Amino acid sequence: MDNHYNSGMVELLKVHSSLDKSINQSENNLMRQASDNYANIQIEAAKNKLGLENKINELGLHILKDNNETRNLINSYNNDNIRNDLQSERIIHAMHHHYPHHHRHHYDDDYHHRHREYYPHFFPYPLSFQGGNGGSGGQGQSPRN
């Protein structure tokens, strides 16, 4: 009986050892699978984070570009308004400077021979608009000259 008992014990030990190996192998497989899954999740999370960071950077650059274009447009608009205001001031100054004499002596030929009217070089309109014959260099003449 001892032989039979011993052989049964050996068989049980073999089965137990086989079960231990199988359990260890299964645990190892599960641990490997879990760590592969964790690594894949981390890789996907990193890819998603990088994709979001790239989108945020693209949007930030787009916003900066739009902001600069808007600022340039506003500056251009303001510069145009300042230029127009300055031009209007020049016109008003030129008109105030020249018209008080001009309308009093408009048909006085002697006045025009004695007083040639000199318009500033920046006067924006052709002198024919002012009633003169035109001319370059900013020098105007009346229609009767």
C-alpha positions as CSV (number, residue, x, y, z in Angstrom):
1,M,0.0,0.0,0.0
2,D,2.8,2.3,0.6
3,N,3.8,2.0,-3.0
4,H,0.3,2.8,-4.1
5,Y,0.2,5.6,-1.6
6,N,3.5,6.9,-2.7
7,S,2.6,6.7,-6.4
8,G,-0.7,8.5,-5.7
9,M,1.2,11.2,-3.8
10,V,3.6,11.6,-6.7
11,E,0.7,11.9,-9.1
12,L,-0.9,14.5,-6.8
13,L,2.4,16.4,-6.6
14,K,2.7,16.3,-10.4
15,V,-0.8,17.6,-10.8
16,H,-0.3,20.3,-8.2
17,S,3.0,21.3,-9.8
18,S,1.3,21.4,-13.2
19,L,-1.6,23.5,-11.8
20,D,1.0,25.9,-10.2
21,K,2.8,26.3,-13.5
22,S,-0.5,26.8,-15.3
23,I,-1.7,29.4,-12.7
24,N,1.7,31.2,-12.8
25,Q,1.6,31.1,-16.6
26,S,-2.0,32.5,-16.6
27,E,-1.1,35.2,-14.1
28,N,2.0,36.1,-16.2
29,N,-0.2,36.3,-19.3
30,L,-2.8,38.4,-17.5
31,M,-0.1,40.7,-16.1
32,R,1.5,41.1,-19.5
33,Q,-1.8,41.8,-21.2
34,A,-2.7,44.3,-18.5
35,S,0.6,46.1,-18.9
36,D,0.3,46.1,-22.7
37,N,-3.2,47.5,-22.3
38,Y,-1.9,50.2,-19.9
39,A,0.9,51.1,-22.2
40,N,-1.4,51.3,-25.2
41,I,-3.8,53.5,-23.2
42,Q,-0.9,55.8,-22.2
43,I,0.3,55.9,-25.9
44,E,-3.2,56.8,-27.1
45,A,-3.6,59.4,-24.3
46,A,-0.2,61.0,-25.3
47,K,-1.3,61.1,-28.9
48,N,-4.6,62.7,-28.0
49,K,-2.8,65.2,-25.8
50,L,-0.4,66.1,-28.6
51,G,-3.2,66.4,-31.0
52,L,-5.1,68.8,-28.7
53,E,-1.9,70.8,-28.0
54,N,-1.4,71.1,-31.8
55,K,-5.0,72.3,-32.3
56,I,-4.6,74.8,-29.4
57,N,-1.4,76.1,-31.0
58,E,-3.1,76.4,-34.4
59,L,-6.0,78.2,-32.9
60,G,-3.6,80.5,-30.9
61,L,-1.7,81.3,-34.1
62,H,-4.9,81.9,-36.0
63,I,-6.2,84.2,-33.2
64,L,-2.9,86.1,-33.2
65,K,-3.0,86.5,-37.0
66,D,-6.6,87.7,-36.8
67,N,-5.7,90.1,-34.0
68,N,-2.8,91.5,-36.0
69,E,-4.9,91.9,-39.1
70,T,-7.6,93.6,-37.1
71,R,-5.1,95.9,-35.4
72,N,-3.5,96.8,-38.8
73,L,-7.0,97.5,-40.2
74,I,-7.8,99.8,-37.3
75,N,-4.5,101.5,-37.6
76,S,-4.9,102.0,-41.3
77,Y,-8.4,103.3,-40.7
78,N,-7.1,105.7,-38.0
79,N,-4.2,106.8,-40.3
80,D,-6.7,107.5,-43.1
81,N,-8.9,109.5,-40.8
82,I,-5.9,111.5,-39.5
83,R,-4.7,112.0,-43.1
84,N,-8.1,113.2,-44.2
85,D,-8.4,115.5,-41.2
86,L,-5.0,117.0,-41.9
87,Q,-5.9,117.4,-45.6
88,S,-9.2,119.1,-44.6
89,E,-7.3,121.5,-42.3
90,R,-4.9,122.3,-45.2
91,I,-7.8,123.0,-47.5
92,I,-9.5,125.1,-45.0
93,H,-6.3,127.0,-44.3
94,A,-5.7,127.6,-48.0
95,M,-9.2,128.7,-48.5
96,H,-9.2,131.1,-45.6
97,H,-5.8,132.4,-46.7
98,H,-6.7,133.0,-50.3
99,Y,-10.4,133.5,-50.7
100,P,-10.8,136.7,-48.6
101,H,-8.6,138.6,-51.1
102,H,-9.8,136.6,-54.1
103,H,-13.5,137.3,-53.9
104,R,-13.1,141.1,-53.2
105,H,-10.8,141.6,-56.2
106,H,-12.1,138.8,-58.4
107,Y,-12.7,141.1,-61.4
108,D,-10.0,143.7,-60.7
109,D,-7.3,143.2,-63.3
110,D,-4.9,145.6,-61.6
111,Y,-5.2,143.6,-58.4
112,H,-4.2,140.4,-60.2
113,H,-1.2,142.0,-61.8
114,R,0.0,143.3,-58.5
115,H,-0.9,140.3,-56.4
116,R,-0.1,136.9,-57.9
117,E,-1.7,134.2,-55.8
118,Y,0.5,131.5,-54.6
119,Y,-1.2,128.3,-53.4
120,P,0.7,126.0,-51.1
121,H,2.4,123.1,-52.8
122,F,0.2,120.7,-50.9
123,F,-3.0,122.2,-52.2
124,P,-4.9,119.1,-53.3
125,Y,-7.0,120.2,-56.2
126,P,-6.1,121.6,-59.6
127,L,-6.2,125.3,-59.6
128,S,-8.9,125.3,-62.3
129,F,-11.2,124.0,-59.6
130,Q,-10.4,127.3,-57.7
131,G,-11.3,129.3,-60.7
132,G,-7.7,129.6,-62.0
133,N,-6.2,128.4,-65.3
134,G,-4.3,125.6,-63.6
135,G,-0.6,125.3,-63.7
136,S,2.1,123.4,-62.0
137,G,4.3,124.3,-59.1
138,G,1.4,125.6,-57.0
139,Q,1.1,129.0,-58.6
140,G,-2.4,130.0,-59.5
141,Q,-3.9,132.5,-61.8
142,S,-7.3,134.0,-62.0
143,P,-9.6,133.4,-65.1
144,R,-9.0,137.0,-66.2
145,N,-5.2,136.7,-66.3
